[in-house]
Amino acid sequence: MPDHIHIFIGMRPHQSISSLIQNVKTESSKWIKLQNLCPQPFAWQEGYGAFSYAKSQVNDVIRYVKNQEIHHQKETFLDEYRKFLNAFEIEWDERYIFKEPE
């Protein structure tokens, strides 16, 4: 998708989500710049969203990620993200929600 990515991974309890995301953003930014993939300077937005799922939901999540392009024709990423925050009972403030790409 042009405005977000989904990364579906398995983690151990001692692993840090924030460290993983920092590494993904740093290394992918370097690669994108080296490959000249963006006509303008590339940068990730601040922050990220992370949600956990039960092992019994793995196939559903994989299917969702594979079909996200079709899914987002019906619902925008930002609308869906807000629904995730509400479904996972996460308190949030609109000021800190991702912004549409410019």
Steps between C-alpha positions, in 0.01 A plus 500: 500500500631850428430636849573213741639152542397195698770289661377173646760338722539264789688633801637364824404669830851643545494679163411869480245617244640854507854376427372284214307790344797735539722248322246441221457874441874572509608217270211538256562876475864436414401243236231723345750788474776278355259362240371849408142377534348838588526816291485709821681433829351198679414494869273291718241674713561501872339222695347167407208277587553150639225249568520144627300203385443147627668209327155384386467825298825465301333385177243781517771763548710361214192502274427860600854616423498324163167664409553845648502675163149373429392570857622861488290570192203481738652656812794737539799408712430783745136401547603141557779602738252690715276190505796287613576745781139486616472120462816450705366751756796734458444858611613737225505863403440614141799736527730198510347295221698448180470769237406458135812498279570830327 
